[in-house]
């Protein structure tokens, strides 16, 4: 059994404000479709920067960088992923509005 290894790794936590209120106004199928699209887009961005999705909680995503492979630039990768996620939001929102 390998010895336990402790690492300091960046954690990216993204939560969408106001999404719960929107969910209260939509039927459950529409709500599920929106969340699936959002999670798919955000997860793809995180993974493209080398992050690992740890969990989805409500409308939040928690990801880590540096697990299982530690890189010297993990913190920078996490920041770049976060900024790219923000860049994707206007296009996602336009798509949601167009289908509404």
MDTraj code that builds the backbone (N, CA, C; nanometers):
import mdtraj as md
import numpy as np

residues = "UNK UNK UNK UNK UNK UNK UNK UNK UNK UNK UNK UNK UNK UNK UNK UNK UNK UNK UNK UNK UNK UNK UNK UNK UNK UNK UNK UNK UNK UNK UNK UNK UNK UNK UNK UNK UNK UNK UNK UNK UNK UNK UNK UNK UNK UNK UNK UNK UNK UNK UNK UNK UNK UNK UNK UNK UNK UNK UNK UNK UNK UNK UNK UNK UNK UNK UNK UNK UNK UNK UNK UNK UNK UNK UNK UNK UNK UNK UNK UNK UNK UNK UNK UNK UNK UNK UNK UNK UNK UNK UNK UNK UNK UNK UNK UNK UNK UNK UNK UNK".split()
xyz = np.array([
    [0.0859, -0.1180, 0.0000],
    [0.0000, 0.0000, 0.0000],
    [0.0902, 0.1239, 0.0000],
    [0.0691, 0.2171, -0.0947],
    [0.1543, 0.3361, -0.1004],
    [0.1301, 0.4268, 0.0203],
    [0.2337, 0.4988, 0.0567],
    [0.2225, 0.5920, 0.1683],
    [0.1303, 0.7082, 0.1312],
    [0.0617, 0.7599, 0.2293],
    [-0.0260, 0.8747, 0.2074],
    [0.0580, 0.9950, 0.1689],
    [0.0067, 1.0733, 0.0746],
    [0.0774, 1.1929, 0.0312],
    [-0.0128, 1.3137, 0.0509],
    [0.0406, 1.4155, 0.1140],
    [-0.0355, 1.5394, 0.1338],
    [0.0089, 1.6410, 0.0307],
    [-0.0900, 1.7110, -0.0268],
    [-0.0618, 1.8105, -0.1293],
    [-0.1453, 1.9347, -0.1015],
    [-0.0897, 2.0486, -0.1311],
    [-0.1682, 2.1712, -0.1347],
    [-0.2106, 2.1904, -0.2793],
    [-0.3410, 2.1969, -0.3009],
    [-0.3917, 2.2110, -0.4370],
    [-0.4948, 2.3230, -0.4431],
    [-0.5018, 2.3912, -0.5565],
    [-0.6041, 2.4942, -0.5734],
    [-0.7421, 2.4293, -0.5886],
    [-0.8408, 2.4915, -0.5284],
    [-0.9795, 2.4470, -0.5405],
    [-1.0577, 2.5590, -0.6078],
    [-1.1329, 2.5224, -0.7119],
    [-1.2175, 2.6182, -0.7815],
    [-1.3616, 2.5860, -0.7436],
    [-1.4300, 2.6847, -0.6923],
    [-1.5703, 2.6688, -0.6544],
    [-1.6496, 2.7741, -0.7294],
    [-1.7439, 2.7309, -0.8103],
    [-1.8256, 2.8234, -0.8894],
    [-1.9723, 2.8014, -0.8559],
    [-2.0370, 2.9076, -0.8136],
    [-2.1782, 2.9032, -0.7780],
    [-2.2480, 3.0151, -0.8541],
    [-2.3628, 2.9874, -0.9114],
    [-2.4356, 3.0865, -0.9887],
    [-2.5383, 3.1540, -0.8988],
    [-2.5281, 3.2849, -0.8855],
    [-2.6246, 3.3579, -0.8034],
    [-2.7545, 3.3759, -0.8806],
    [-2.8649, 3.3629, -0.8107],
    [-2.9959, 3.3840, -0.8703],
    [-3.0512, 3.2646, -0.9453],
    [-2.9734, 3.1600, -0.9592],
    [-3.0201, 3.0445, -1.0357],
    [-3.1292, 2.9678, -0.9617],
    [-3.1243, 2.9662, -0.8300],
    [-3.2269, 2.8969, -0.7525],
    [-3.3624, 2.9648, -0.7723],
    [-3.3636, 3.0972, -0.7738],
    [-3.4893, 3.1701, -0.7960],
    [-3.5444, 3.1404, -0.9347],
    [-3.4565, 3.1299, -1.0334],
    [-3.5012, 3.0957, -1.1681],
    [-3.5622, 2.9564, -1.1696],
    [-3.5016, 2.8648, -1.0978],
    [-3.5519, 2.7284, -1.0903],
    [-3.6914, 2.7199, -1.0321],
    [-3.7252, 2.8133, -0.9468],
    [-3.8585, 2.8156, -0.8876],
    [-3.9645, 2.8577, -0.9893],
    [-3.9227, 2.9267, -1.0964],
    [-4.0176, 2.9744, -1.1968],
    [-4.0309, 2.8794, -1.3160],
    [-3.9423, 2.7824, -1.3269],
    [-3.9436, 2.6920, -1.4425],
    [-3.9935, 2.5537, -1.4036],
    [-4.0469, 2.4822, -1.5024],
    [-4.0853, 2.3446, -1.4730],
    [-3.9579, 2.2612, -1.4581],
    [-3.9717, 2.1459, -1.3970],
    [-3.8538, 2.0662, -1.3607],
    [-3.7746, 2.0178, -1.4818],
    [-3.8409, 1.9864, -1.5925],
    [-3.7695, 1.9411, -1.7123],
    [-3.6838, 2.0528, -1.7709],
    [-3.7400, 2.1711, -1.7803],
    [-3.6649, 2.2872, -1.8336],
    [-3.5475, 2.3186, -1.7415],
    [-3.5707, 2.3148, -1.6126],
    [-3.4669, 2.3422, -1.5128],
    [-3.3525, 2.2425, -1.5261],
    [-3.3867, 2.1150, -1.5409],
    [-3.2861, 2.0101, -1.5556],
    [-3.2035, 2.0319, -1.6824],
    [-3.2683, 2.0697, -1.7916],
    [-3.1997, 2.0947, -1.9177],
    [-3.1002, 2.2095, -1.9042],
    [-3.1415, 2.3160, -1.8383],
    [-3.0525, 2.4318, -1.8178],
    [-2.9310, 2.3915, -1.7343],
    [-2.9544, 2.3225, -1.6239],
    [-2.8424, 2.2818, -1.5382],
    [-2.7481, 2.1852, -1.6095],
    [-2.8022, 2.0918, -1.6857],
    [-2.7165, 1.9989, -1.7588],
    [-2.6279, 2.0720, -1.8586],
    [-2.6841, 2.1660, -1.9311],
    [-2.6070, 2.2437, -2.0297],
    [-2.4990, 2.3255, -1.9587],
    [-2.5370, 2.3920, -1.8507],
    [-2.4417, 2.4733, -1.7730],
    [-2.3281, 2.3857, -1.7192],
    [-2.3639, 2.2745, -1.6535],
    [-2.2612, 2.1863, -1.5973],
    [-2.1702, 2.1297, -1.7055],
    [-2.2254, 2.0915, -1.8187],
    [-2.1444, 2.0354, -1.9273],
    [-2.0433, 2.1375, -1.9776],
    [-2.0882, 2.2594, -1.9987],
    [-1.9990, 2.3657, -2.0491],
    [-1.8897, 2.3982, -1.9480],
    [-1.9281, 2.4141, -1.8224],
    [-1.8306, 2.4498, -1.7200],
    [-1.7327, 2.3355, -1.6929],
    [-1.7831, 2.2129, -1.6887],
    [-1.6957, 2.0979, -1.6645],
    [-1.5950, 2.0815, -1.7777],
    [-1.6394, 2.1009, -1.9013],
    [-1.5478, 2.0896, -2.0154],
    [-1.4364, 2.1936, -2.0058],
    [-1.4703, 2.3127, -1.9631],
    [-1.3705, 2.4185, -1.9487],
    [-1.2713, 2.3837, -1.8388],
    [-1.3213, 2.3398, -1.7251],
    [-1.2345, 2.3023, -1.6131],
    [-1.1399, 2.1897, -1.6551],
    [-1.1945, 2.0885, -1.7182],
    [-1.1127, 1.9737, -1.7590],
    [-1.0113, 2.0115, -1.8662],
    [-1.0466, 2.1053, -1.9541],
    [-0.9528, 2.1500, -2.0572],
    [-0.8294, 2.2161, -1.9957],
    [-0.8467, 2.2756, -1.8790],
    [-0.7345, 2.3394, -1.8087],
    [-0.6663, 2.2447, -1.7108],
    [-0.7047, 2.1181, -1.7110],
    [-0.6380, 2.0190, -1.6268],
    [-0.7005, 1.9986, -1.4906],
    [-0.8202, 2.0527, -1.4700],
    [-0.8876, 2.0365, -1.3414],
    [-0.9672, 1.9074, -1.3358],
    [-0.9995, 1.8673, -1.2150],
    [-1.0796, 1.7479, -1.1892],
    [-1.2047, 1.7895, -1.1142],
    [-1.3214, 1.7553, -1.1674],
    [-1.4477, 1.7860, -1.1000],
    [-1.4589, 1.6961, -0.9779],
    [-1.4762, 1.7572, -0.8632],
    [-1.4959, 1.6804, -0.7400],
    [-1.6430, 1.6550, -0.7139],
    [-1.7267, 1.7580, -0.7364],
    [-1.8701, 1.7397, -0.7128],
    [-1.9503, 1.8555, -0.7703],
    [-2.0768, 1.8264, -0.7924],
    [-2.1774, 1.9256, -0.8268],
    [-2.2716, 1.9331, -0.7070],
    [-2.2985, 2.0527, -0.6592],
    [-2.3871, 2.0708, -0.5447],
    [-2.4882, 2.1797, -0.5805],
    [-2.6137, 2.1412, -0.5976],
    [-2.7126, 2.2402, -0.6401],
    [-2.6711, 2.2972, -0.7737],
    [-2.6463, 2.4272, -0.7792],
    [-2.5987, 2.4897, -0.9022],
    [-2.4507, 2.5265, -0.8933],
    [-2.3800, 2.4616, -0.8035],
    [-2.2373, 2.4893, -0.7832],
    [-2.1506, 2.3730, -0.8321],
    [-2.0286, 2.4086, -0.8665],
    [-1.9290, 2.3107, -0.9097],
    [-1.8060, 2.3286, -0.8223],
    [-1.7507, 2.2180, -0.7753],
    [-1.6242, 2.2222, -0.7030],
    [-1.5240, 2.1368, -0.7801],
    [-1.4102, 2.1965, -0.8122],
    [-1.3057, 2.1264, -0.8870],
    [-1.1713, 2.1515, -0.8205],
    [-1.0794, 2.0599, -0.8430],
    [-0.9433, 2.0750, -0.7903],
    [-0.8443, 2.0675, -0.9058],
    [-0.7338, 2.1310, -0.8870],
    [-0.6239, 2.1278, -0.9825],
    [-0.5033, 2.0728, -0.9081],
    [-0.4327, 1.9804, -0.9707],
    [-0.3187, 1.9190, -0.9042],
    [-0.3483, 1.7820, -0.8485],
    [-0.4639, 1.7265, -0.8821],
    [-0.5004, 1.5920, -0.8390],
    [-0.5437, 1.5155, -0.9625],
    [-0.4895, 1.4085, -0.9968],
    [-0.3837, 1.3357, -0.9266],
    [-0.2432, 1.3849, -0.9608],
    [-0.2292, 1.4637, -1.0678],
    [-0.0981, 1.5093, -1.1111],
    [-0.0744, 1.6538, -1.0705],
    [0.0276, 1.6774, -0.9895],
    [0.0615, 1.8134, -0.9481],
    [0.1444, 1.8793, -1.0577],
    [0.1059, 2.0009, -1.0917],
    [0.1822, 2.0814, -1.1871],
    [0.2232, 2.2099, -1.1174],
    [0.3318, 2.2649, -1.1613],
    [0.3814, 2.3883, -1.0998],
    [0.2841, 2.5042, -1.1202],
    [0.2076, 2.5005, -1.2288],
    [0.1177, 2.6114, -1.2611],
    [-0.0296, 2.5799, -1.2328],
    [-0.0576, 2.4935, -1.1367],
    [-0.1967, 2.4568, -1.1069],
    [-0.2821, 2.5764, -1.0662],
    [-0.2270, 2.6669, -0.9876],
    [-0.3048, 2.7843, -0.9455],
    [-0.3390, 2.8709, -1.0664],
    [-0.2447, 2.8874, -1.1551],
    [-0.2707, 2.9658, -1.2765],
    [-0.3754, 2.8963, -1.3638],
    [-0.3677, 2.7650, -1.3732],
    [-0.4659, 2.6894, -1.4511],
    [-0.6064, 2.7079, -1.3931],
    [-0.6175, 2.7060, -1.2618],
    [-0.7479, 2.7253, -1.1969],
    [-0.8034, 2.8643, -1.2279],
    [-0.7180, 2.9649, -1.2216],
    [-0.7626, 3.1013, -1.2530],
    [-0.8035, 3.1151, -1.3990],
    [-0.7253, 3.0580, -1.4870],
    [-0.7586, 3.0659, -1.6300],
    [-0.8899, 2.9934, -1.6598],
    [-0.9115, 2.8819, -1.5936],
    [-1.0386, 2.8107, -1.6098],
    [-1.1543, 2.8974, -1.5610],
    [-1.1369, 2.9614, -1.4456],
    [-1.2426, 3.0461, -1.3901],
    [-1.2757, 3.1622, -1.4839],
    [-1.1730, 3.2265, -1.5376],
    [-1.1979, 3.3376, -1.6296],
    [-1.2651, 3.2899, -1.7582],
    [-1.2251, 3.1744, -1.8080],
    [-1.2882, 3.1215, -1.9283],
    [-1.4332, 3.0830, -1.9002],
    [-1.4603, 3.0309, -1.7816],
    [-1.5976, 2.9990, -1.7441],
    [-1.6838, 3.1255, -1.7480],
    [-1.6305, 3.2337, -1.6942],
    [-1.7029, 3.3616, -1.6968],
    [-1.7264, 3.4086, -1.8401],
    [-1.6260, 3.3864, -1.9256],
    [-1.6398, 3.4260, -2.0661],
    [-1.7508, 3.3484, -2.1371],
    [-1.7767, 3.2260, -2.0951],
    [-1.8794, 3.1430, -2.1587],
    [-2.0211, 3.1800, -2.1142],
    [-2.0351, 3.2455, -2.0011],
    [-2.1696, 3.2725, -1.9476],
    [-2.2586, 3.3564, -2.0385],
    [-2.2097, 3.4653, -2.1000],
    [-2.3006, 3.5421, -2.1860],
    [-2.3592, 3.4586, -2.3004],
    [-2.2777, 3.3763, -2.3632],
    [-2.3266, 3.2917, -2.4717],
    [-2.4272, 3.1883, -2.4202],
    [-2.3973, 3.1285, -2.3059],
    [-2.4926, 3.0345, -2.2465],
    [-2.6251, 3.1033, -2.2169],
    [-2.6183, 3.2211, -2.1553],
    [-2.7403, 3.2943, -2.1206],
    [-2.8215, 3.3306, -2.2443],
    [-2.7523, 3.3712, -2.3523],
    [-2.8235, 3.4033, -2.4765],
    [-2.8963, 3.2804, -2.5290],
    [-2.8300, 3.1659, -2.5232],
    [-2.8932, 3.0421, -2.5682],
    [-3.0137, 3.0062, -2.4835],
    [-3.0016, 3.0242, -2.3525],
    [-3.1144, 2.9952, -2.2631],
    [-3.2313, 3.0895, -2.2933],
    [-3.2014, 3.2168, -2.3139],
    [-3.3069, 3.3151, -2.3431],
    [-3.3744, 3.2836, -2.4760],
    [-3.2969, 3.2454, -2.5772],
    [-3.3520, 3.2169, -2.7087],
    [-3.4471, 3.0968, -2.7055],
    [-3.4178, 2.9991, -2.6200],
    [-3.5008, 2.8789, -2.6126],
    [-3.6178, 2.8945, -2.5172],
    [-3.6238, 3.0020, -2.4458],
    [-3.7262, 3.0215, -2.3438],
    [-3.8575, 3.0589, -2.3992],
])
top = md.Topology()
chain = top.add_chain()
for i, resn in enumerate(residues, 1):
    res = top.add_residue(resn, chain, resSeq=i)
    for name in ("N", "CA", "C"):
        top.add_atom(name, md.element.get_by_symbol(name[0]), res)
traj = md.Trajectory(xyz[None], top)
